[in-house]
């Protein structure tokens, strides 16, 4: 973000958890298979305060798009809606 911040035209909030045991077993060259676990923004390992701090410093004027990718929030319309509400509540302090 520091290097390319002024050139960012689109921002998509995506989060994930890193399974340390899976990373050890599969390695970084597994392209995330076996150790990257997709999560709703706010429920993974991303540091949203640091991310938005860099976006503000870069002068990013655009929207924050929520990427809904979390198996815990799939299976029904109600689960999907709940996932978006969780992400909204986590990201709201950083967004206009």
C-alpha positions in Angstrom: 0.0 0.0 0.0 2.8 2.4 0.8 4.4 2.0 -2.6 1.3 1.8 -4.8 -1.2 3.7 -2.7 -1.5 6.8 -4.9 -2.4 4.5 -7.9 -5.2 2.5 -6.2 -8.5 2.9 -8.0 -10.5 0.1 -6.3 -10.4 -1.4 -2.8 -11.9 -4.8 -1.9 -12.0 -5.8 1.8 -11.0 -9.5 2.0 -9.9 -11.3 5.1 -8.4 -14.7 5.9 -6.9 -16.7 8.8 -3.6 -18.3 8.4 -3.5 -21.9 9.7 0.1 -22.0 11.0 0.1 -25.8 11.1 -1.2 -26.0 7.6 1.4 -23.5 6.4 4.1 -25.6 7.9 2.8 -28.8 6.3 2.0 -27.4 2.9 4.4 -24.5 2.5 4.1 -21.2 0.8 4.3 -22.7 -2.6 1.0 -24.5 -2.2 -0.8 -21.2 -3.3 -2.6 -21.0 0.0 -4.1 -24.5 -0.2 -4.3 -26.0 3.2 -3.4 -22.9 5.2 -5.4 -19.9 4.0 -8.9 -19.9 5.5 -11.2 -17.2 4.0 -13.1 -15.2 6.5 -15.5 -12.3 6.6 -13.6 -9.0 7.0 -12.9 -8.6 10.7 -12.8 -12.3 11.6 -9.5 -13.1 10.0 -5.9 -11.9 10.5 -6.0 -8.6 8.6 -5.1 -5.4 10.5 -7.9 -3.2 9.3 -6.6 -0.2 11.2 -3.2 -0.3 9.5 -4.8 -1.0 6.1 -7.1 2.0 6.2 -4.4 4.2 7.7 -2.3 3.6 4.6 -5.3 4.1 2.3 -6.0 7.5 3.9 -2.3 8.5 3.7 -2.4 7.6 0.0 -5.5 9.7 -0.5 -7.7 6.9 -1.6 -11.1 8.5 -2.4 -13.1 5.4 -3.4 -15.5 2.9 -1.9 -14.7 -0.2 0.2 -16.1 -3.3 -1.4 -16.8 -6.2 0.9 -15.8 -9.6 -0.3 -18.1 -12.2 1.2 -16.1 -15.4 1.4 -16.5 -17.4 4.6 -18.0 -20.9 4.9 -19.4 -20.0 8.3 -21.7 -17.5 6.6 -22.9 -19.6 3.7 -25.9 -22.0 3.2 -28.8 -19.6 3.5 -29.8 -16.1 2.7 -29.9 -15.3 6.4 -26.3 -16.5 6.9 -25.1 -14.5 3.9 -26.9 -11.4 5.2 -25.4 -11.9 8.7 -21.9 -12.1 7.1 -22.3 -8.8 5.4 -23.6 -7.2 8.6 -20.6 -8.4 10.6 -18.2 -7.0 7.9 -20.2 -3.8 7.8 -19.9 -3.3 11.5 -16.2 -4.1 11.6 -15.4 -1.8 8.7 -17.8 1.1 9.4 -15.4 3.1 11.6 -13.0 3.3 8.7 -15.4 4.1 5.9 -17.3 7.2 5.0 
